[in-house]
Amino acid sequence: MQAVVFDFNGTLSDDERVLARVYEELFAELGHPLSPAQYFELLAGHTDEEMFNRWLGYSNDELIRERVRRYNALVCDGSTVDEDVRAAVRWAAARMPVAVVSAALRNEIEPVLRAASLWELFTVILSQDDVTRGKPDPQPYLLAAERLGLPPGELLVFEDTDVGVASAKAAGAYVVGLTRTLGAKRMAAADELVDRIDVRVLESLCS
């Protein structure tokens, strides 16, 4: 493998429960209550536009801005990126290009990674802003490979949702499924599964 690529929500940033809470509160205010179980079953891993369309039947920029505002208020201190993940990113970045490929928007990825002192380590940051088709479509990972100047098959990808796994696999990448968000059964299509990201895991996969 010649580059390591991380999904953001739930992977670099252990924040899927934060997102579930934000969506739960916002959808309740809009008259369409959502349970945490419904979030993880139906929405996790998709773009904002797709999530709003799936649950409300419509989406607009104002709703997405409000969702991001609420999210940033909870996570912009970088506390959702644990020390093991920070060490793993630093280990990988010292050896090869590292990238982020996310369904999140750049203005929510950047504050978290800057607060975690990781932003400058990434060669490519690819967000919802950069694509016309989000995960599970392969476009995000194909574009990331292009920007890295590598064949997709040379990407070692970490994902925490089945939607993300489908996107990376369709692009031809080697995918490691992080089980903490959806469990091993939902992540079974990944090439292999881990329950955490740390230096030991990176060393094993990159050896």
Secondary structure, 3 states (H helix, E strand, C coil): CCEEEECCECCCECCHHHHHHHHHHHHHHCCCCCCHHHHHHHHCCCCHHHHHHHHHCCCCHHHHHHHHHHHHHHHCCCCCCCHHHHHHHHHHHCCCCEEEECCCCHHHHHHHHHHCCCHHHCCEEECHHHCCCCCCCCHHHHHHHHHHCCCHHHEEEEECCHHHHHHHHHHCCEEEEECCCCCCCCCCCCCEEECCCCHHHHHHHHC
